[in-house]
Amino acid sequence: MNKQRHFSVDFCTTIIIALLTVNAASGQQLEGTVTAGGAQPLANMLVKAQAKGGVQTVVTKTDSSGHFVLSDLKTSAVLLSIERDGKLVFRTIVSLPAQSPLNISLATPISKSQNWRPADLAADEGPGVFVLDTRNSVSRITVSSDGTHLEPVFSVPPVFDVGSIAASQQFVFATANNRLGCSIFRYSLATKSISAKAIINQGFCTGIAVEGETLCVVFSGQNGAKHEVKYWKSWAANSHQAWSLDSMQSPGPLFLDRVSHQLLLADTSNGALYSLSIADGKLKKLVDNIGSANQLTADSRHVIIASGKKLLVVSRANYRGESPPINLQSLTGGNISGVAIDGTGRLWYADLDNHLVQGPLSID
């Protein structure tokens, strides 16, 4: 009787081990789709999944619809990389099993020349962005059925050092500074005319945000001037309202958050994100540890911060940091000087060091 029981236990143990071995041997599957700008399928892209330590590498290619499947993955995480014409264009770590098929949207690198250094971006009403470069020129990137186009718009006089850019449906605005203080330039998309507003001896202007006729500009105090946001109800208005930013060390980038009817701004010295109520000018700290932020943007769910060589993502629900979407995890390696979400909900970013703008990227 004991022998029979011992045999039964050994038999069951053998079956369990065999089943576990089969399951382990079968591995896991990772699938997804690779597109350009979230729309055009990319075929014949080399897709590679490599286990930690290089103990396993699985390689495939995307089909005509941009779809790929990597099978028999015997690990809990892989380094996923994508190559186009022998060049690495995407890389990230994926935990397994993946919750759903991956939707990888590759950006189109847009570059003018090796001397072109994009310093700031502003969202266009449609698919595209406006770009302010360090040589005081403003360009427009548009996307159509026949590709992506870069065209000049206007230039700020060379006696100024440009700061930031913003755009509305009718106008493009740029801030600039010289030894006398701040000047704000407005370019009409309809008439192609330029006008300027000078604010003398009141500090240097940094961030700018617009909505319709309203204009908000951050002033970083210099030579005794105050840190504040100046607010004009219209370009033609002779007077303005000012909200103090005295609790901030170095106020910089600014974003007009239409969803919550507030201004979002960053302190480049202490690495904090603030909100400023448009109704009463009340300033509130939202997030610490965002580094030296170059620019901000937001959609209905996220605030995205260009910080050094990274794009940081903060939840709109509780203003806590989140893991970036997969399309924002593989950047170009340079200093991210600008970021914007265009009228179609796609993201663009400017790489100052590598002389290019990347986009459009899906952030779903």
C-alpha positions in Angstrom: 0.0 0.0 0.0 2.8 2.4 0.9 4.6 1.6 -2.3 1.5 2.3 -4.3 1.0 5.7 -2.5 4.7 6.5 -3.1 4.3 5.7 -6.8 1.2 7.9 -7.1 3.0 10.9 -5.5 6.0 10.5 -7.7 3.8 10.1 -10.7 1.9 13.4 -9.9 5.1 15.2 -9.2 6.5 14.1 -12.5 3.4 15.3 -14.4 3.5 18.7 -12.7 7.1 19.2 -13.5 6.5 18.2 -17.1 3.6 20.6 -17.4 5.7 23.5 -16.0 8.6 22.6 -18.3 6.2 22.7 -21.3 4.8 26.0 -20.3 8.3 27.5 -19.7 9.5 26.1 -23.0 6.6 27.6 -24.9 7.6 31.0 -23.7 5.6 34.2 -24.2 4.5 36.3 -27.2 4.9 40.0 -27.9 3.1 41.7 -30.7 2.6 45.2 -31.9 2.4 47.6 -34.8 4.9 50.1 -36.1 3.7 53.2 -37.8 5.1 56.6 -38.9 3.3 59.4 -37.0 0.7 57.0 -35.7 -0.8 56.6 -39.2 1.4 55.2 -42.0 2.3 51.5 -41.5 6.0 50.8 -41.7 6.9 47.5 -43.4 10.2 45.5 -43.3 11.3 47.1 -40.1 13.8 44.9 -38.2 12.3 44.1 -34.7 14.5 42.5 -32.1 13.7 41.4 -28.5 16.7 40.6 -26.3 16.6 39.1 -22.9 18.7 40.4 -20.0 22.3 39.3 -20.3 21.8 38.4 -24.0 20.7 34.9 -23.1 18.0 35.0 -25.8 17.4 37.1 -28.8 14.4 36.8 -31.1 14.2 38.7 -34.4 11.5 39.4 -36.9 10.3 42.0 -39.4 7.1 44.0 -39.7 4.7 42.9 -42.4 2.9 45.2 -45.0 0.6 46.5 -42.3 3.4 47.3 -39.9 2.5 44.3 -37.6 5.0 42.1 -35.9 5.0 39.0 -33.6 7.8 37.8 -31.4 7.3 34.4 -30.1 8.8 32.0 -27.6 10.2 34.7 -25.3 11.4 32.9 -22.1 11.9 35.9 -19.8 10.0 38.5 -17.7 11.3 41.5 -19.7 13.0 42.2 -23.0 14.9 45.0 -24.5 12.9 45.8 -27.6 14.6 47.6 -30.5 13.6 48.6 -34.0 16.0 49.2 -36.9 15.4 50.9 -40.2 17.9 50.5 -43.0 20.5 49.3 -40.5 20.0 52.2 -38.1 18.5 52.0 -34.6 15.3 54.1 -34.5 13.6 52.9 -31.3 14.5 51.2 -28.1 12.7 50.5 -24.8 12.3 47.8 -22.1 9.0 45.9 -22.2 7.7 43.8 -19.3 6.1 40.5 -20.1 3.4 39.5 -20.5 2.4 42.7 -22.3 -1.1 43.9 -21.4 -2.0 44.5 -25.0 -0.4 44.8 -28.5 2.1 47.6 -28.6 1.4 50.6 -30.8 4.8 52.1 -31.6 4.7 55.4 -33.5 8.0 56.5 -34.9 8.7 60.2 -35.4 10.0 61.8 -38.6 13.2 63.7 -37.9 13.0 67.2 -39.5 16.3 69.1 -39.9 17.2 72.2 -41.8 21.0 72.2 -41.5 23.8 71.5 -39.1 23.6 75.2 -38.0 19.9 75.0 -37.3 19.2 74.8 -33.5 15.5 74.7 -32.6 15.1 76.3 -29.2 11.3 76.3 -28.6 8.0 75.0 -30.1 4.5 76.2 -30.3 1.5 74.1 -31.3 -0.2 74.7 -34.6 -4.0 74.5 -34.9 -3.6 71.6 -37.3 -1.0 68.8 -37.7 2.3 70.6 -37.1 4.2 73.1 -35.0 6.0 76.5 -35.1 9.7 76.4 -34.4 11.8 79.2 -32.9 15.6 78.7 -33.5 18.6 80.2 -31.8 19.3 82.4 -34.9 16.0 84.3 -34.3 14.0 82.7 -37.1 10.6 81.2 -36.8 9.6 78.3 -39.1 6.5 76.3 -39.6 6.3 72.5 -39.9 3.2 71.1 -41.6 2.1 67.6 -42.4 0.1 66.7 -45.5 -0.6 63.6 -47.6 2.6 64.2 -49.5 4.8 64.4 -46.4 6.2 66.8 -43.9 7.3 70.3 -44.9 9.4 73.0 -43.2 9.0 76.6 -44.3 10.2 80.0 -43.0 7.7 82.4 -41.4 9.4 85.4 -40.0 12.6 86.6 -38.1 13.2 88.6 -34.9 15.9 91.3 -35.4 19.4 90.1 -34.6 19.9 92.7 -31.9 17.7 90.5 -29.6 18.2 87.2 -27.9 15.1 85.2 -28.4 13.3 83.5 -25.6 10.1 81.6 -26.3 7.2 81.2 -28.8 3.4 80.8 -28.7 0.7 80.7 -31.4 -3.0 81.3 -31.8 -5.2 80.7 -34.7 -4.3 84.0 -36.3 -0.9 85.0 -34.8 2.5 83.8 -33.8 4.2 85.5 -30.9 7.9 85.4 -29.8 9.6 86.9 -26.8 13.1 88.4 -27.0 15.4 90.4 -24.8 18.1 93.0 -25.1 19.9 95.3 -22.6 16.8 97.5 -22.3 14.5 94.7 -21.3 11.8 92.6 -23.1 10.1 92.9 -26.4 7.2 90.8 -27.7 6.8 90.3 -31.4 3.5 89.4 -33.1 3.3 88.0 -36.6 0.0 87.9 -38.5 -0.5 84.7 -40.5 -3.1 86.4 -42.6 -1.4 89.7 -43.5 2.2 88.5 -42.9 2.9 91.7 -41.0 5.0 92.1 -37.8 4.3 94.3 -34.8 6.2 94.7 -31.5 5.5 95.6 -27.9 8.5 96.8 -25.8 8.5 96.5 -21.9 11.5 98.5 -20.8 13.4 98.0 -17.5 10.9 95.5 -16.0 13.1 92.4 -16.2 13.7 89.8 -19.0 10.8 87.9 -20.4 11.0 84.1 -20.6 7.8 82.0 -21.0 4.8 83.1 -23.1 1.2 81.8 -23.6 -1.7 83.1 -25.6 -5.4 82.3 -26.1 -7.4 84.3 -28.6 -6.6 88.0 -27.8 -5.2 87.3 -24.3 -1.4 87.4 -23.8 0.5 86.1 -20.7 4.3 86.6 -20.3 6.6 85.5 -17.5 9.1 88.1 -16.4 12.2 86.9 -14.5 13.4 89.8 -12.4 16.7 91.4 -13.3 18.3 94.4 -11.6 15.7 94.7 -8.9 12.7 93.9 -11.1 10.1 91.5 -9.8 9.3 87.9 -10.8 5.8 88.1 -12.2 3.4 87.2 -14.9 2.0 90.1 -16.9 -1.4 89.6 -18.5 -2.9 91.6 -21.4 -6.5 91.2 -22.4 -5.6 92.1 -26.0 -2.6 93.1 -28.0 -3.9 96.7 -28.3 -4.5 97.1 -24.5 -2.4 99.9 -23.0 -2.6 98.5 -19.5 -2.0 95.0 -18.1 -2.5 93.0 -14.9 0.4 91.5 -13.0 0.6 88.4 -10.7 3.5 88.1 -8.4 5.9 85.1 -8.6 8.1 86.2 -5.6 8.0 82.6 -4.1 9.8 81.3 -7.3 13.5 81.5 -7.8 13.8 81.4 -11.6 10.4 81.3 -13.3 10.7 80.1 -16.9 8.5 78.1 -19.3 4.8 78.8 -19.3 1.7 76.9 -20.6 -1.9 78.0 -20.8 -3.9 75.1 -19.5 -7.3 75.6 -21.1 -8.8 72.5 -19.5 -8.4 73.7 -15.9 -8.3 77.4 -16.8 -4.9 78.0 -15.2 -1.4 78.7 -16.1 1.3 76.0 -15.6 4.8 77.3 -15.1 8.1 75.8 -14.0 10.9 77.1 -11.8 14.2 76.2 -13.5 16.2 76.6 -10.3 14.4 74.4 -7.8 12.8 72.0 -10.3 9.2 72.5 -9.3 5.9 72.8 -11.3 3.4 75.4 -10.3 -0.2 76.4 -11.2 -1.3 80.0 -11.4 -5.1 80.7 -11.2 -6.2 83.0 -14.0 -9.1 84.1 -11.9 -7.2 85.4 -8.8 -3.5 84.9 -9.5 -3.1 82.3 -6.7 0.1 80.4 -7.0 0.3 76.7 -6.0 3.1 74.2 -6.2 2.1 70.9 -7.9 5.2 68.8 -8.4 8.8 68.7 -7.3 11.8 67.0 -8.9 11.2 68.0 -12.6 14.7 69.2 -13.1 15.6 72.2 -15.2 12.4 72.4 -17.4 12.8 73.9 -20.8 9.1 73.8 -21.8 5.7 72.5 -20.8 2.7 71.1 -22.7 -0.5 69.3 -21.7 -3.5 67.4 -23.0 -6.6 66.3 -21.2 -4.8 63.6 -19.2 -1.1 64.5 -19.0 1.3 67.3 -18.4 4.5 66.7 -20.4 7.8 68.4 -19.4 10.9 68.8 -21.5 13.6 68.4 -18.8 17.2 67.9 -19.9 17.4 64.9 -22.2 14.1 63.5 -21.0 10.3 64.0 -21.4 8.7 63.7 -18.0 5.0 62.8 -17.8 2.7 63.9 -14.9 -0.8 62.8 -14.4 -3.5 65.5 -14.6 -5.6 63.5 -12.1 -3.2 63.8 -9.2 -0.1 65.5 -10.6 2.1 62.5 -9.9 4.8 61.2 -12.2 3.9 58.5 -14.6 5.9 56.1 -16.8 6.1 57.8 -20.3 4.1 56.1 -23.1 6.2 53.7 -25.1 6.5 56.3 -27.9 8.3 58.7 -25.6 10.7 56.3 -24.1 13.2 56.2 -27.0 14.4 59.8 -27.7 17.3 61.1 -29.8 19.7 61.7 -27.0 20.1 65.4 -27.1 18.9 68.3 -24.9 15.1 68.6 -25.4 14.6 72.3 -25.8 10.9 72.3 -26.7 7.7 70.2 -26.7 4.2 70.8 -28.0 1.0 68.9 -28.7 -0.5 70.0 -32.0 -4.2 70.4 -33.0 -4.5 66.7 -33.8 -3.3 65.6 -30.4 0.2 64.5 -31.6 3.4 65.4 -29.8 6.5 67.0 -31.2 9.8 67.7 -29.5 12.9 69.8 -30.4 16.4 68.4 -29.9 18.8 71.3 -29.6 22.0 69.3 -29.7 21.1 67.2 -32.7 19.6 70.1 -34.8 16.2 68.5 -35.4 12.6 68.4 -34.5 10.8 65.0 -34.1 7.2 64.3 -34.6 4.4 63.7 -34.8 4.2 61.1 -32.1 1.1 59.4 -30.7 0.9 59.6 -26.9 -2.1 57.3 -26.4 
